[in-house]
């Protein structure tokens, strides 16, 4: 009992089909990011923005990095040994 069938073309598995080589082609060594699902090379931001040496203390009050500077030393300078009070938020001798 032999069953004869017509030969049909073979359908390859999708995983083995070669993709278009122009899509998302970035060398492995290049750092990348995919903000909207599209792979693009990662580039550093402009080095002139927020450029402060690492050793310098900084703060970012409104999202902009600026060097931290101590407050004016002439304000509220009373020796530690002297008792003080601050009725209106200003430190004064007791």
N, CA and C of each residue as an Amber inpcrd file, in Angstrom:
protein
   282
   0.7850000  -1.1560000   0.0000000   0.0000000   0.0000000   0.0000000
   0.8510000   1.2530000   0.0000000   1.0180000   1.7750000  -1.0750000
   1.8520000   2.9390000  -1.2690000   0.9600000   4.1480000  -1.5730000
   1.2320000   5.2340000  -0.8810000   0.4570000   6.4560000  -1.1000000
   1.3620000   7.4440000  -1.8120000   0.9050000   7.8830000  -2.9260000
   1.6880000   8.8560000  -3.6860000   1.1270000  10.2540000  -3.4490000
   2.0520000  11.1840000  -3.1550000   1.6350000  12.5730000  -2.9600000
   2.4420000  13.4490000  -3.9010000   1.8690000  14.5870000  -4.1990000
   2.6030000  15.5660000  -5.0060000   3.6100000  16.2650000  -4.0910000
   4.7680000  16.5250000  -4.6080000   5.7890000  17.2230000  -3.8340000
   5.4480000  18.7090000  -3.7810000   5.4620000  19.2450000  -2.5830000
   5.1630000  20.6610000  -2.3900000   6.4500000  21.3710000  -2.0010000
   6.5400000  22.6740000  -2.2840000   7.7570000  23.3980000  -1.8780000
   7.8710000  23.4480000  -0.3520000   9.0950000  23.3700000   0.1300000
   9.3780000  23.3580000   1.5620000   9.3060000  24.7840000   2.1010000
   8.6060000  24.9680000   3.1880000   8.5170000  26.2790000   3.8420000
   9.5650000  26.3390000   4.9480000  10.5520000  27.2360000   4.8490000
  11.5830000  27.3070000   5.8960000  11.0210000  27.9200000   7.1900000
  11.6490000  27.5710000   8.2790000  11.2650000  28.1250000   9.5760000
  11.7180000  29.5810000   9.6040000  10.8530000  30.4650000  10.1330000
  11.1480000  31.9160000  10.1040000  12.4340000  32.2710000  10.8280000
  12.7750000  31.5390000  11.8700000  13.9850000  31.8490000  12.6330000
  15.2430000  31.6560000  11.8000000  15.1670000  30.8090000  10.7740000
  16.3450000  30.5250000   9.9640000  16.4170000  31.3630000   8.6870000
  15.4170000  32.1770000   8.4350000  15.4290000  33.0240000   7.2470000
  16.3640000  34.1930000   7.5050000  17.2520000  34.4830000   6.5620000
  18.2020000  35.5720000   6.7180000  17.4570000  36.9000000   6.6530000
  17.7220000  37.7440000   7.6290000  17.0650000  39.0470000   7.6960000
  17.7630000  40.0410000   6.7860000  17.0790000  41.1520000   6.5810000
  17.6550000  42.2450000   5.8030000  18.8870000  42.7540000   6.5460000
  20.0120000  42.8060000   5.9030000  21.2590000  43.1690000   6.5820000
  21.3490000  44.6590000   6.9050000  20.4430000  45.4710000   6.3900000
  20.5050000  46.9040000   6.6490000  19.7780000  47.3270000   7.9110000
  19.0860000  46.4140000   8.5760000  18.2900000  46.7510000   9.7480000
  19.1310000  46.5680000  11.0100000  19.1830000  47.6120000  11.8300000
  19.8820000  47.5690000  13.1210000  21.2930000  47.0070000  13.0150000
  22.0370000  47.4460000  12.0570000  23.3990000  46.9390000  11.8810000
  24.3900000  47.8840000  12.5440000  24.8220000  47.5030000  13.7400000
  25.7900000  48.2730000  14.5050000  26.8300000  47.2760000  14.9870000
  28.1290000  47.5940000  14.8790000  29.1480000  46.6510000  15.3430000
  28.9750000  46.3140000  16.8300000  29.3440000  45.0970000  17.2080000
  29.1960000  44.6380000  18.5920000  29.9490000  45.5160000  19.5800000
  31.0930000  46.0460000  19.1680000  31.9520000  46.7980000  20.0820000
  31.3810000  48.1810000  20.3900000  30.4460000  48.6610000  19.5950000
  29.9080000  50.0020000  19.7630000  28.8040000  49.9900000  20.8220000
  28.8810000  50.8990000  21.8200000  27.7840000  50.9620000  22.7910000
  26.5180000  51.4690000  22.1080000  25.3840000  50.8760000  22.4670000
  24.1210000  51.2350000  21.8130000  23.0320000  51.4990000  22.8330000
  21.9580000  52.0930000  22.3660000  20.7490000  52.2890000  23.1480000
  19.5630000  52.1330000  22.2040000  18.3870000  51.8940000  22.7660000
  17.1930000  51.7180000  21.9460000  16.0400000  52.5040000  22.5610000
  16.0290000  53.8420000  22.4040000  15.0120000  54.6490000  23.0790000
  13.5770000  54.3420000  22.6300000  13.3430000  54.0780000  21.3670000
  11.9900000  53.7900000  20.8820000  11.9420000  52.4330000  20.1900000
  12.7800000  51.5120000  20.6370000  12.8120000  50.1840000  20.0350000
  13.7200000  50.1000000  18.8260000  14.3600000  51.1970000  18.4640000
  15.2830000  51.2110000  17.3390000  16.6970000  51.3230000  17.8970000
  17.5540000  50.4000000  17.5440000  18.9160000  50.3890000  18.0680000
  19.7360000  51.4680000  17.3630000  20.3320000  52.3530000  18.1650000
  21.1670000  53.4320000  17.6370000  22.4480000  53.4890000  18.4520000
  23.5500000  53.9720000  17.8630000  24.7990000  54.0940000  18.6380000
  24.6350000  55.1050000  19.7640000  25.2510000  54.8080000  20.9020000
  25.2160000  55.7120000  22.0520000  26.3360000  56.7220000  21.8760000
  26.0080000  58.0010000  21.9720000  27.0210000  59.0520000  21.8820000
  26.9950000  59.8550000  23.1810000  28.1640000  60.2780000  23.6160000
  28.2510000  61.0710000  24.8380000  27.6540000  62.4470000  24.5920000
  27.1430000  63.0250000  25.6730000  26.5900000  64.3720000  25.5720000
  27.6990000  65.3850000  25.3460000  27.2920000  66.5950000  25.0470000
  28.2340000  67.6840000  24.8690000  29.0560000  67.8340000  26.1440000
  30.3720000  67.8050000  26.0260000  31.2250000  67.8600000  27.2150000
  31.2720000  69.2400000  27.8410000  30.7520000  70.2470000  27.1840000
  30.7500000  71.5890000  27.7540000  29.6150000  71.8090000  28.7340000
  28.6490000  70.9070000  28.7680000  27.4980000  71.0570000  29.6460000
  27.8070000  70.3910000  30.9860000  27.5250000  71.1060000  32.0610000
  27.7200000  70.5890000  33.4210000  29.1200000  70.0200000  33.6350000
  30.1200000  70.7210000  33.2020000  31.4840000  70.2280000  33.3380000
  32.1250000  70.8050000  34.5960000  32.1740000  69.9890000  35.6310000
  32.7770000  70.3620000  36.9040000  33.7210000  69.2280000  37.2820000
  34.9440000  69.5170000  37.7560000  35.8540000  68.4400000  38.1420000
  35.2440000  67.5330000  39.2040000  35.6110000  66.2540000  39.1770000
  35.0640000  65.2740000  40.1180000  35.3300000  65.6440000  41.5720000
  36.4720000  66.2600000  41.8360000  36.8750000  66.5450000  43.2120000
  36.0710000  67.6820000  43.8180000  35.4140000  68.4820000  43.0050000
  34.6770000  69.6420000  43.4830000  33.2910000  69.2230000  43.9800000
  32.9160000  69.6080000  45.2070000  31.5630000  69.2920000  45.6570000
  30.5410000  70.0730000  44.8330000  29.4360000  69.4420000  44.5030000
  28.4310000  70.0740000  43.6470000  27.0350000  69.9250000  44.2280000
  26.1250000  70.6990000  43.6730000  24.7000000  70.5870000  43.9810000
  23.9370000  70.8690000  42.6940000  22.6710000  70.4640000  42.6550000
  21.8530000  70.6760000  41.4620000  20.4730000  71.1600000  41.8830000
  20.3480000  72.4400000  42.2620000  19.0640000  72.9190000  42.7720000
  17.9190000  72.8570000  41.7510000  18.1630000  73.1370000  40.4930000
  17.1170000  73.1100000  39.4710000  17.4810000  72.1560000  38.3360000
  18.2270000  71.1050000  38.6610000  18.6340000  70.1510000  37.6420000
  19.9000000  70.5590000  36.9120000  20.4710000  71.6990000  37.2740000
  21.7190000  72.1680000  36.6640000  22.8220000  72.0070000  37.6970000
  23.8690000  71.2850000  37.3510000  24.9560000  71.0340000  38.2900000
  25.8220000  72.2830000  38.4230000  25.9890000  72.7330000  39.6650000
  26.8120000  73.9090000  39.9500000  27.7280000  73.5800000  41.1200000
  28.8930000  74.2270000  41.2080000  29.7760000  73.9730000  42.3480000
  29.1120000  74.4120000  43.6490000  29.3420000  73.6320000  44.6960000
  28.8120000  73.9680000  46.0200000  29.7720000  74.9300000  46.6810000
  29.2700000  76.0520000  47.1550000  30.1010000  77.0250000  47.8610000
  29.5130000  77.2240000  49.2500000  30.3880000  77.4080000  50.2240000
  29.9320000  77.6280000  51.5910000  29.2370000  78.9830000  51.6800000
  28.3270000  79.0690000  52.6180000  27.6090000  80.3210000  52.8200000
  28.5560000  81.3880000  53.3440000  28.0830000  82.6010000  53.3050000
  28.8670000  83.7260000  53.8120000  29.2060000  83.4670000  55.2800000
  30.4780000  83.5220000  55.6210000  30.9010000  83.2190000  56.9910000
  30.6150000  84.3670000  57.9440000  30.1890000  85.5120000  57.4520000
  29.8870000  86.6490000  58.3190000  28.4970000  86.5550000  58.9220000
  27.6870000  85.6130000  58.4970000  26.3210000  85.4880000  58.9970000
  26.3050000  84.4630000  60.1240000  25.6360000  84.8200000  61.2140000
  25.4460000  83.9350000  62.3610000  26.7620000  83.3490000  62.8880000
  27.7610000  84.1740000  63.0460000  29.0300000  83.6710000  63.5910000
  29.1430000  84.0900000  65.0520000  28.8050000  83.1530000  65.8990000
  28.9090000  83.3440000  67.3420000  29.7050000  82.1540000  67.8550000
  30.6630000  82.3570000  68.7500000  31.4460000  81.2330000  69.2540000
  30.5470000  80.1600000  69.8730000  30.9830000  78.9210000  69.8110000
  30.2100000  77.7820000  70.3180000  29.9040000  77.9030000  71.8020000
  30.8220000  78.5200000  72.5580000  30.6950000  78.5700000  74.0110000
  29.6040000  79.5260000  74.4690000  29.1980000  80.4380000  73.6220000
  28.2030000  81.4460000  74.0030000  26.8030000  80.8740000  73.8040000
  25.9360000  80.9360000  74.8460000  24.5630000  80.4640000  74.6550000
  23.8210000  81.3680000  73.6710000  22.9710000  80.7480000  72.8660000
  22.2700000  81.5070000  71.8290000  20.7790000  81.1910000  71.8280000
  20.0330000  82.0280000  71.1220000  18.6150000  81.8090000  70.8810000
  18.2930000  82.2930000  69.4700000  17.1490000  81.8560000  68.9620000
  16.7590000  82.2870000  67.6230000  15.2520000  82.5240000  67.5900000
  14.7750000  83.6150000  68.1830000  13.3300000  83.8360000  68.2670000
  12.6770000  84.0800000  66.8990000  13.3110000  84.7340000  65.9830000
  12.7590000  85.0180000  64.6610000  13.5010000  84.2600000  63.5570000
  14.2310000  83.2150000  63.9370000  14.9880000  82.4410000  62.9650000
  16.3940000  82.9560000  62.7520000  16.7590000  84.0220000  63.4710000
  18.1030000  84.5780000  63.3810000  18.8110000  84.2760000  64.6990000
  19.9610000  83.6510000  64.6230000  20.6910000  83.2700000  65.8250000
  21.3020000  84.5100000  66.4620000  21.0610000  84.6650000  67.7810000
  21.6120000  85.8140000  68.5270000  22.0090000  85.3330000  69.9220000
  22.9260000  86.0370000  70.5670000  23.3200000  85.6300000  71.9260000
  22.1200000  85.6720000  72.8690000  22.0980000  84.7690000  73.8480000
  21.0130000  84.6820000  74.8230000  21.1450000  85.7340000  75.8740000
